[in-house]
Amino acid sequence: MKKLMLVAGVVVLLASCKKDWTCECKLNGTVTTSSTINDTKKNAVTKCDEGDASILGATQDCEIQ
């Protein structure tokens, strides 16, 4: 039972680890910016989505790659 708890704890820690994610923003299908976010996937997606905008009638869409 102790071994199972140890393995489960390691899995949880690894699943929530920060890693590098690439945030790529496209304007009308053309890549405008690309940046690296070092965080958990959930936080990286949130930060990347902050780049979504409408610019002079065109839409910029940012997504994690």
Helices and strands as residue ranges (DSSP letters): H 2-15, E 19-27, E 30-39, H 41-49, E 53-55, E 58-64
